[in-house]
Amino acid sequence: MSIKSIVRELKEMKDGIGNISRRGLEGKHWRGRARSHIAPDETPAETDQIEQGRWANLPQELLLDIVRRVEESETSWPARAVVVHCASVCRSWREITKEIVKTPEQCGRLTFPISLKQPGHRESPIQCFIKRDTATSTFLLYYGLVPSEGENDKLLLAARKIRRATCTDFIVSLVSDDFSRASNTYVGKLRSNFLGTKFTIYDSEPTFEVPMQTQHANRMSRRFHSRQVSPRLPACNYSIGAVTYELNVLRSRGPRRMHCIMHSIPMSSIEEGGTVPTLTSLSETFGGQCPQLSTSKGKESVSDISSPSPAQSPVLAQGSEEPLVLKNKAPRWHEQLQCWCLNFRGRVTVASVKNFQLVAAVESFHNVSSADQERVILQFGKIGKDIFTMDYRYPLSAFQAFAICLSSFDTKPACE
């Protein structure tokens, strides 16, 4: 039996067990309603039914070989979904898969949702593209070079633009049809000031372990409607970065100038031997589940959340190192074309005020080589009507890069 046949059979078995489990629970629910007495509201103990299947007791050496072959053979989406199916079989399969699948920093591939909050590849950029829908004010981030003809592109993240009286919010989710902050698909948000010159990036999870007292205090600081409290609501919005655009009325100072301060990334990460704090466990952000990059939608909704100020952010309070600062690479003036130009290496084809490249803003006392100083960490540009490319690399994650690019879509009356 081939590897693909084994994985296909595992997926069918998993779906079948899930349907049987749901039908059984529905039957118990309706039989309980027919009784006259009131029973205590007790949740039955969860049992891992898949663990009792015939695939759960495979020898570890054989299981390791199967999962390794699947991971090595399926390197691109949508075929790479079989790696996620392997992690969904049972607990033992999940642990083996997590052990084999490497982080994007090591292999340059995105597999699980946690990959979206891990640093990109060190050697080469991870190439993505963004589709803008002006009718619904949504922005969809896909994995790949350019949109495919078959519409089989892998959706990574989605964002919706929400205008408010004094600011603009970009709510980021794992799915394109649910932007509720009470949903388990909520990832974070980007908030601007009134002029659209300053943006704050908020993450739904901290980049390090936060004491339980701090988590409890942040959870109590939220404001909810009485009937909209969800146990799946993230504990808090943690400020992890800020994007600032310099004032440039009527473009008197040339193209846009921007600076990004990444509070969750130390400046030492781009020095030789430097590292970035990286989440490695799925349970740290997704409650121990192992969903695909697109998961089921939630139904709950909440009122506006009182996010902590940057001064109260746990990332800033506990970060003792100097944060990473990014600046846009200065373009050069092209005499023949009479415009500002940057070398996007063929990834950007349409001139736009939104196009930019970000490099590290280092000083002479930083131990960073000249090559690393010129290395483009994030580049963003237009290739067609409502289609943009986004290429990012270490030390940024997909979520951080997407949030920075979203800031370019907001209206900036003081910078135009």
C-alpha positions in Angstrom: 0.0 0.0 0.0 1.4 3.4 -1.0 1.9 6.3 1.4 -0.8 8.4 -0.2 -3.3 5.5 0.1 -2.5 5.1 3.8 -3.0 8.8 4.4 -6.3 8.8 2.4 -7.6 5.9 4.4 -6.6 7.6 7.7 -8.5 10.7 6.7 -11.7 8.8 5.8 -11.5 6.8 9.0 -11.1 10.1 11.0 -14.1 11.6 9.3 -16.2 8.5 9.8 -15.5 8.4 13.5 -16.3 12.1 13.9 -19.7 11.6 12.2 -20.5 8.7 14.5 -19.5 10.7 17.5 -21.7 13.6 16.5 -24.8 11.4 15.8 -24.4 9.7 19.2 -24.2 13.0 21.0 -27.2 14.4 19.2 -29.2 11.3 20.1 -28.3 11.6 23.8 -29.3 15.2 23.7 -32.8 14.7 22.4 -33.5 11.7 24.7 -32.5 13.8 27.6 -35.0 16.5 26.7 -37.9 14.1 26.8 -37.4 13.5 30.5 -39.4 15.5 33.1 -36.7 15.9 35.7 -33.7 18.4 35.4 -30.3 16.7 35.3 -27.1 18.5 36.4 -25.2 20.1 33.6 -22.2 17.7 33.5 -19.9 17.5 30.5 -19.0 13.9 29.8 -15.3 13.1 29.9 -13.7 13.3 26.5 -12.3 10.1 25.1 -9.8 9.9 22.4 -11.8 7.4 20.2 -9.2 7.6 17.4 -6.5 6.4 19.8 -8.3 3.0 19.8 -8.1 2.6 16.1 -5.9 0.2 14.3 -3.4 3.0 13.3 -2.7 4.1 16.9 -0.5 1.1 17.8 1.9 1.1 14.9 5.5 0.5 15.9 7.2 3.9 16.5 10.0 3.1 14.0 7.4 2.4 11.2 5.3 5.4 12.1 8.4 7.6 12.1 9.4 6.3 8.6 5.8 6.8 7.2 5.5 10.4 8.4 9.0 11.3 7.3 8.4 10.0 3.8 5.1 11.9 3.6 6.7 15.1 4.8 9.6 14.9 2.4 7.4 14.0 -0.6 4.7 16.7 -0.2 6.5 20.0 0.0 3.9 22.4 -1.5 0.2 23.1 -1.0 -2.4 21.7 -1.5 -0.6 18.4 -1.5 1.1 19.2 1.8 -2.3 18.9 3.5 -1.6 15.2 4.0 1.0 16.2 6.6 -1.7 17.9 8.6 -3.9 14.8 8.2 -1.1 12.7 9.7 -1.0 15.0 12.7 -4.8 14.7 13.0 -5.0 10.9 13.3 -4.3 10.5 17.0 -2.1 11.8 19.8 0.9 9.5 19.0 0.8 10.5 15.3 0.6 14.2 16.3 3.7 14.0 18.5 5.7 12.2 15.8 4.6 14.8 13.1 5.5 17.7 15.3 8.9 16.2 15.8 9.5 15.7 12.1 8.1 18.9 10.7 10.6 21.8 11.1 9.9 25.4 11.6 9.9 27.9 8.6 13.2 29.3 9.8 14.8 25.8 9.3 13.0 24.6 6.2 11.3 27.6 4.6 7.8 25.9 4.5 4.5 26.7 6.2 2.6 23.7 7.5 0.6 24.4 10.7 -1.1 27.6 11.9 1.7 28.0 14.4 4.0 28.5 11.4 2.4 31.9 10.7 3.8 33.2 14.0 7.3 31.7 13.6 10.2 33.6 11.9 10.7 33.0 8.2 13.6 31.3 6.5 17.1 32.7 7.0 18.5 32.0 3.5 15.6 32.8 1.1 12.4 34.8 1.4 9.0 33.1 1.7 6.9 34.4 -1.2 3.2 35.2 -0.8 0.7 37.5 -2.4 -2.3 39.6 -1.2 -5.7 40.0 -2.9 -7.7 43.1 -2.0 -11.5 43.2 -2.2 -12.5 46.8 -2.1 -16.2 45.9 -2.0 -15.9 44.0 1.3 -12.8 45.8 2.6 -11.0 42.5 3.0 -7.4 41.5 2.3 -6.5 37.8 1.7 -2.9 36.5 2.1 -2.1 33.5 0.0 1.0 31.2 -0.1 2.7 31.2 -3.5 4.4 33.3 -6.1 1.3 34.6 -8.0 -2.4 33.6 -8.2 -3.0 30.3 -9.9 -5.6 29.8 -12.6 -7.3 26.9 -10.8 -8.1 29.0 -7.6 -6.3 26.3 -5.5 -4.1 28.9 -3.7 -3.5 28.3 0.0 -5.1 30.9 2.2 -2.8 31.8 5.1 -4.5 34.9 6.7 -7.4 37.2 6.1 -8.0 40.8 7.3 -11.0 43.1 7.3 -10.7 46.9 7.5 -13.1 48.5 10.0 -13.3 52.3 10.1 -14.0 53.9 13.4 -14.5 57.5 14.5 -10.9 58.1 15.6 -9.0 55.1 14.2 -9.0 52.3 11.7 -8.7 48.6 12.7 -7.6 45.7 10.6 -8.8 42.5 12.2 -6.7 39.5 11.2 -8.2 35.9 11.1 -7.3 32.5 9.9 -10.4 32.3 7.7 -12.0 34.8 5.3 -15.6 34.6 6.6 -15.2 35.1 10.4 -13.5 38.2 11.8 -15.0 37.9 15.3 -12.5 38.5 18.1 -14.3 35.8 20.1 -13.6 33.2 17.5 -10.8 30.6 17.8 -9.6 31.8 14.4 -8.7 35.3 15.7 -5.0 36.0 15.2 -4.5 39.7 16.0 -5.2 43.2 14.7 -3.6 46.4 13.4 -4.8 49.8 14.7 -4.0 53.2 13.3 -4.3 56.7 14.7 -6.6 59.4 13.3 -4.2 60.6 10.7 -3.1 57.2 9.5 0.6 57.9 10.4 1.0 55.6 13.4 0.0 51.9 13.6 0.2 49.4 16.5 0.4 45.7 15.9 -1.4 43.5 18.4 -1.0 39.8 18.8 -3.6 37.5 20.4 -0.8 35.6 22.2 2.3 36.8 23.9 5.7 35.9 22.4 6.9 34.4 25.7 5.4 32.8 28.8 3.3 35.4 30.8 2.7 34.8 34.5 -0.8 33.6 35.4 -1.4 36.8 37.5 -0.8 39.0 34.4 -3.0 36.8 32.2 -5.8 37.0 34.8 -5.5 40.8 35.1 -5.6 41.3 31.3 -8.6 39.0 31.0 -10.5 41.0 33.6 -9.7 44.3 31.8 -12.0 43.3 28.8 -15.5 44.7 28.4 -18.2 42.3 27.2 -21.9 42.3 26.6 -23.5 40.1 29.2 -24.5 37.4 26.8 -21.4 37.4 24.6 -18.7 35.9 26.9 -16.8 33.2 25.1 -14.5 30.8 26.9 -12.4 30.6 23.7 -11.7 34.3 23.7 -7.9 35.1 23.7 -6.6 36.4 27.0 -5.5 39.8 25.7 -4.1 41.8 22.8 -0.4 42.1 23.2 1.4 45.0 21.5 4.3 43.5 19.5 5.2 46.3 17.1 4.6 49.8 15.8 4.7 51.2 12.3 5.2 55.0 11.8 5.0 57.0 8.6 6.8 60.4 8.4 4.6 63.4 7.6 4.9 64.2 3.9 2.2 66.7 2.9 1.7 66.7 -0.9 4.7 64.4 -1.2 7.1 67.4 -0.8 9.7 65.0 0.6 9.5 62.3 -2.0 8.1 58.8 -1.5 6.7 57.5 1.8 9.1 57.0 4.6 8.3 54.4 7.3 9.9 52.9 10.4 8.9 49.7 12.1 9.8 49.0 15.8 9.3 45.2 16.5 9.1 45.0 20.3 9.0 41.2 20.2 12.2 40.9 18.2 15.5 41.8 19.7 18.1 43.7 17.6 20.5 40.9 18.4 18.5 38.5 16.3 20.1 39.8 13.1 23.6 39.7 14.5 25.8 36.6 14.1 24.4 33.8 16.2 21.3 35.7 17.1 17.9 34.1 17.6 14.3 35.2 17.9 11.9 33.9 20.7 9.8 31.3 18.8 6.6 29.5 19.8 7.2 25.8 19.1 4.1 24.2 20.6 0.7 24.2 19.0 -0.9 24.1 22.4 0.6 27.5 23.2 -1.7 29.2 20.8 -4.4 26.9 19.6 -5.4 25.0 22.7 -3.6 21.8 21.9 -5.5 21.2 18.7 -3.8 20.6 15.4 -6.0 22.2 12.8 -5.1 23.1 9.2 -4.2 26.7 8.3 -7.9 27.2 7.7 -10.1 26.1 10.6 -13.7 26.1 11.5 -15.4 29.4 12.2 -16.8 30.4 15.5 -20.1 32.1 16.2 -19.5 34.3 19.2 -19.0 38.0 19.0 -17.8 40.6 21.5 -17.9 44.3 22.0 -14.9 46.6 21.4 -11.9 45.4 23.4 -9.9 47.7 25.6 -6.4 46.9 24.4 -3.5 47.6 26.7 -1.3 50.6 26.0 2.2 50.0 24.7 3.6 51.0 28.1 1.6 48.3 29.7 2.3 45.7 27.1 4.0 42.5 28.6 6.3 42.4 25.6 7.7 45.8 26.4 7.7 45.3 30.2 9.7 42.2 30.1 11.9 42.9 27.0 15.3 43.9 28.3 17.0 44.0 24.9 17.0 46.7 22.2 14.1 46.0 19.8 14.6 45.5 16.1 14.0 48.6 14.0 13.2 48.4 10.3 13.3 51.3 7.8 12.3 51.5 4.2 15.1 51.2 1.7 15.7 54.5 0.0 14.7 54.4 -3.7 16.8 56.1 -6.5 15.6 58.6 -9.0 15.4 57.3 -12.6 16.1 60.1 -15.1 14.7 58.3 -18.1 11.5 57.1 -16.4 11.2 60.2 -14.2 10.2 58.3 -11.2 11.6 56.7 -8.0 12.8 53.1 -8.5 13.7 50.0 -6.4 15.0 46.7 -7.5 12.3 44.2 -6.6 13.9 41.4 -8.7 10.9 40.9 -10.9 8.4 40.5 -8.0 6.8 44.0 -8.5 5.6 45.2 -11.9 3.3 48.1 -11.3 4.4 51.5 -10.0 2.6 52.4 -6.8 3.0 54.6 -3.7 2.5 51.5 -1.6 5.6 49.7 -2.9 8.4 49.4 -0.3 11.3 47.4 0.9 12.3 47.1 4.5 15.9 46.7 5.8 17.3 46.8 9.3 18.1 50.2 10.7 21.4 49.5 12.4 24.0 51.7 13.9 27.8 51.5 13.8 28.0 49.9 17.2 25.8 47.0 16.2 27.6 43.8 15.2 25.9 43.4 11.8 27.7 42.8 8.6 27.3 45.1 5.6 25.6 42.3 3.7 23.0 41.9 6.4 22.5 45.6 6.6 21.5 45.6 2.9 19.4 42.4 3.0 15.7 43.1 2.4 13.7 41.6 5.2 10.3 42.5 3.8 9.2 43.7 0.4 5.7 44.6 -0.8 4.5 45.8 -4.2 1.8 45.8 -6.8 1.6 43.4 -9.7 -2.0 44.0 -10.9 -5.4 45.4 -10.1 -5.9 44.6 -6.4 -3.1 42.1 -6.3 0.2 42.6 -4.4 3.2 40.5 -3.6 4.6 40.0 -0.1 8.0 38.4 0.4 9.3 38.1 3.9 12.2 36.4 5.7 13.8 35.9 9.1 13.3 37.4 11.7 9.8 38.4 10.7 6.8 36.0 10.8 4.0 35.8 8.3 1.6 37.6 10.7 4.0 40.4 11.5 4.8 40.9 7.8 1.1 40.9 6.8 0.3 43.5 9.5 3.1 45.8 8.3 1.8 45.5 4.7 -1.8 46.2 5.8 -0.6 49.6 7.1 0.2 50.6 3.5 -3.5 50.1 2.6 -4.9 52.7 5.0 -5.6 56.2 3.9 -2.8 58.7 4.9 -3.9 62.3 4.3 -0.8 63.6 6.0 1.6 61.5 3.9 0.1 61.8 0.4 
